[in-house]
Amino acid sequence: MFKRSTTLRLLSLLGGLLLAAACTAQSSGSAPYTDGSEYVTLPAAQQQRYSAEGKVEVVEVFSYGCIHCAHFAPIADQMRKQLPPGVVFKLVPAVFNDEWLPFARAYYAAKQLGVADKIHLALFKAKFDDHYPINTLDELADFYAREGVNRAQFMKIASSDEVTAQIKRDSALVQKWGVEGTPTIVVDGKYRSATVQSLDQLSALAQWLAKRDLGAAK
């Protein structure tokens, strides 16, 4: 997980060396990740799945306003494709500040219009690689219109009471999970990513937790 201030929570070099030494001393059958370090098991009172769908959930809490999420997006896309049957990947936009609210509205509108997955990576690229001015809801609507989405329909959905209510529900859940930065992974409403050394490790951690939970459910 990376702080909302966008400061990477990477382990120091010394910490990494100590971790490597500890791993060397462990038996080959030991778990690759530690509860309380790379991830945390949420207290029972904080555990809640995102949906009633019967599959194990891998949820990424993200924002189009977060550059670390932009870096993680192609990695997460590959991770999604590698998840086994019985595991589903979901995105939940975080609204940690007023500047991120338009991005959440845009995501829910795109999802309702059936274009969220198709345009997800393109939006990150346009904002952070191509440096398009994509911050306000109007600017987001212009971007989606360039991608072939009906602008008026997009604005109507993004500004709707339905989307406002969805944002409130999801924000409450993100807070319940104790998410403080993006990108953060929450698996099946029970396990939250914590201190990871890289975005690749975040992906590997998510897959390991999901497969472990899937195996336990069988």
C-alpha positions as CSV (number, residue, x, y, z in Angstrom):
1,M,0.0,0.0,0.0
2,F,1.2,3.5,-0.7
3,K,0.2,6.6,1.3
4,R,-2.3,9.0,-0.1
5,S,0.5,11.6,0.0
6,T,2.0,9.4,-2.7
7,T,5.1,8.7,-0.6
8,L,6.2,5.1,-1.4
9,R,6.3,2.9,1.7
10,L,9.3,0.9,0.5
11,L,11.5,-1.0,3.0
12,S,14.9,0.5,3.5
13,L,17.9,-1.3,2.1
14,L,18.9,-2.5,5.5
15,G,15.5,-3.8,6.2
16,G,15.5,-5.6,2.9
17,L,18.8,-7.3,3.7
18,L,17.5,-8.4,7.1
19,L,14.4,-9.7,5.4
20,A,16.5,-11.7,2.9
21,A,18.5,-13.2,5.7
22,A,15.4,-14.1,7.6
23,C,14.0,-15.8,4.5
24,T,17.1,-17.8,4.0
25,A,16.9,-19.1,7.6
26,Q,13.3,-20.2,7.1
27,S,12.3,-23.6,5.9
28,S,11.3,-24.0,2.2
29,G,7.7,-24.7,3.2
30,S,7.2,-21.5,5.2
31,A,4.8,-18.8,3.9
32,P,6.4,-16.2,1.7
33,Y,4.5,-13.3,3.4
34,T,3.9,-12.5,7.0
35,D,0.7,-11.3,8.7
36,G,1.5,-7.9,10.2
37,S,4.2,-7.1,7.7
38,E,3.3,-7.5,4.0
39,Y,-0.4,-7.8,4.9
40,V,-2.7,-7.7,7.8
41,T,-5.7,-9.8,8.8
42,L,-8.5,-7.5,9.6
43,P,-10.3,-7.7,12.9
44,A,-13.7,-9.5,12.6
45,A,-15.5,-6.2,13.1
46,Q,-13.8,-4.8,10.0
47,Q,-14.3,-7.8,7.8
48,Q,-16.8,-7.3,5.0
49,R,-16.8,-8.5,1.4
50,Y,-17.5,-6.0,-1.4
51,S,-20.3,-7.9,-2.9
52,A,-22.4,-11.0,-2.4
53,E,-20.8,-12.8,-5.3
54,G,-19.8,-16.3,-4.3
55,K,-16.2,-16.0,-5.6
56,V,-13.1,-15.0,-3.7
57,E,-12.6,-11.3,-4.2
58,V,-9.4,-9.4,-5.0
59,V,-10.3,-5.7,-4.6
60,E,-7.9,-2.9,-5.6
61,V,-8.7,0.4,-3.9
62,F,-7.4,2.9,-6.4
63,S,-7.7,6.4,-7.9
64,Y,-7.1,7.8,-11.3
65,G,-5.5,10.7,-9.4
66,C,-2.8,8.4,-8.0
67,I,0.4,8.0,-10.0
68,H,1.3,4.8,-8.1
69,C,-2.1,3.4,-9.3
70,A,-1.1,4.3,-12.8
71,H,2.1,2.3,-12.4
72,F,0.3,-0.6,-10.9
73,A,-2.5,-0.7,-13.5
74,P,-0.8,-2.8,-16.2
75,I,0.6,-5.1,-13.5
76,A,-2.9,-5.5,-12.0
77,D,-4.3,-6.2,-15.4
78,Q,-1.9,-9.1,-15.9
79,M,-2.7,-10.3,-12.3
80,R,-6.4,-10.3,-13.1
81,K,-5.8,-12.5,-16.1
82,Q,-3.7,-14.9,-14.0
83,L,-6.2,-15.4,-11.2
84,P,-7.6,-18.9,-11.0
85,P,-11.3,-19.8,-11.5
86,G,-13.2,-19.0,-8.4
87,V,-11.4,-15.7,-7.9
88,V,-12.7,-12.3,-9.2
89,F,-10.9,-9.0,-9.5
90,K,-12.8,-5.7,-8.6
91,L,-11.9,-2.1,-8.6
92,V,-13.1,0.4,-6.0
93,P,-12.2,4.1,-6.3
94,A,-11.0,5.9,-3.2
95,V,-12.1,9.4,-2.4
96,F,-9.5,10.7,0.0
97,N,-9.9,14.3,-1.0
98,D,-12.1,16.6,-3.1
99,E,-9.7,16.3,-6.0
100,W,-10.3,12.6,-6.3
101,L,-14.1,12.8,-6.3
102,P,-14.5,13.4,-10.1
103,F,-12.3,10.3,-10.8
104,A,-14.7,8.2,-8.7
105,R,-17.7,9.6,-10.5
106,A,-16.1,8.9,-13.8
107,Y,-15.3,5.3,-12.9
108,Y,-18.8,4.6,-11.8
109,A,-20.3,6.2,-14.9
110,A,-17.9,4.3,-17.2
111,K,-18.7,1.1,-15.4
112,Q,-22.5,1.6,-15.9
113,L,-21.9,2.4,-19.5
114,G,-19.9,-0.8,-19.9
115,V,-16.6,0.9,-20.9
116,A,-14.7,0.9,-17.6
117,D,-12.4,-2.1,-18.4
118,K,-11.8,-1.0,-22.0
119,I,-10.7,2.6,-21.1
120,H,-9.1,2.0,-17.7
121,L,-5.5,1.8,-18.9
122,A,-6.0,4.5,-21.5
123,L,-7.1,7.0,-18.9
124,F,-4.0,6.5,-16.8
125,K,-1.8,6.8,-19.9
126,A,-3.5,10.0,-21.0
127,K,-3.2,11.6,-17.6
128,F,0.3,10.6,-16.5
129,D,2.1,9.7,-19.7
130,D,0.6,12.1,-22.2
131,H,-0.1,14.8,-19.6
132,Y,-3.6,15.6,-20.8
133,P,-5.4,18.0,-18.4
134,I,-7.8,15.4,-16.9
135,N,-8.8,16.5,-13.4
136,T,-12.3,17.9,-13.4
137,L,-15.5,16.1,-14.3
138,D,-15.8,18.2,-17.5
139,E,-12.3,17.2,-18.5
140,L,-13.0,13.6,-17.8
141,A,-16.2,13.8,-19.9
142,D,-14.1,15.2,-22.8
143,F,-11.7,12.4,-22.5
144,Y,-14.4,9.7,-22.5
145,A,-16.1,11.5,-25.5
146,R,-12.8,11.2,-27.4
147,E,-13.0,7.4,-26.6
148,G,-16.4,7.2,-28.2
149,V,-18.6,7.6,-25.1
150,N,-21.7,9.8,-25.3
151,R,-20.7,12.9,-23.3
152,A,-24.1,13.9,-22.2
153,Q,-25.0,10.4,-21.1
154,F,-21.7,10.2,-19.2
155,M,-22.3,13.4,-17.4
156,K,-25.8,12.5,-16.5
157,I,-24.7,9.2,-14.9
158,A,-21.6,10.6,-13.2
159,S,-23.6,13.4,-11.6
160,S,-26.6,11.2,-10.6
161,D,-27.8,10.6,-7.1
162,E,-27.2,6.9,-7.7
163,V,-23.5,7.4,-8.2
164,T,-23.4,9.8,-5.2
165,A,-24.9,7.0,-3.0
166,Q,-22.5,4.4,-4.5
167,I,-19.5,6.6,-3.6
168,K,-20.8,7.0,0.0
169,R,-21.3,3.2,0.4
170,D,-17.9,2.4,-1.0
171,S,-16.1,5.2,0.9
172,A,-17.6,3.8,4.1
173,L,-16.3,0.3,3.2
174,V,-12.8,1.6,2.4
175,Q,-12.7,3.3,5.7
176,K,-14.0,0.1,7.5
177,W,-11.1,-1.8,5.9
178,G,-8.7,0.7,7.3
179,V,-7.3,1.7,3.9
180,E,-5.1,4.8,4.1
181,G,-3.4,4.9,0.7
182,T,-3.5,3.6,-2.8
183,P,-3.1,1.2,-4.4
184,T,-4.2,-1.1,-1.6
185,I,-5.4,-4.7,-2.1
186,V,-8.1,-6.2,0.0
187,V,-8.8,-10.0,-0.4
188,D,-12.2,-11.3,0.4
189,G,-12.8,-8.5,2.8
190,K,-10.4,-10.1,5.3
191,Y,-6.9,-9.4,4.3
192,R,-5.4,-5.9,3.5
193,S,-2.0,-5.3,1.9
194,A,0.4,-3.4,4.1
195,T,4.1,-2.9,3.6
196,V,5.4,-4.2,0.3
197,Q,8.7,-3.6,-1.4
198,S,7.4,-3.2,-4.9
199,L,4.3,-3.1,-7.1
200,D,5.2,-6.6,-8.4
201,Q,5.3,-7.9,-4.9
202,L,1.8,-6.3,-4.3
203,S,0.5,-8.4,-7.2
204,A,2.2,-11.5,-6.0
205,L,0.8,-11.0,-2.5
206,A,-2.7,-10.6,-3.8
207,Q,-2.5,-13.8,-5.8
208,W,-1.0,-15.7,-2.9
209,L,-3.7,-14.5,-0.5
210,A,-6.5,-15.3,-3.0
211,K,-5.2,-18.8,-3.8
212,R,-4.8,-19.5,-0.1
213,D,-8.3,-18.3,0.6
214,L,-9.7,-20.2,-2.3
215,G,-8.0,-23.4,-1.1
216,A,-9.3,-23.0,2.4
217,A,-12.8,-22.6,1.1
218,K,-12.7,-26.0,-0.7
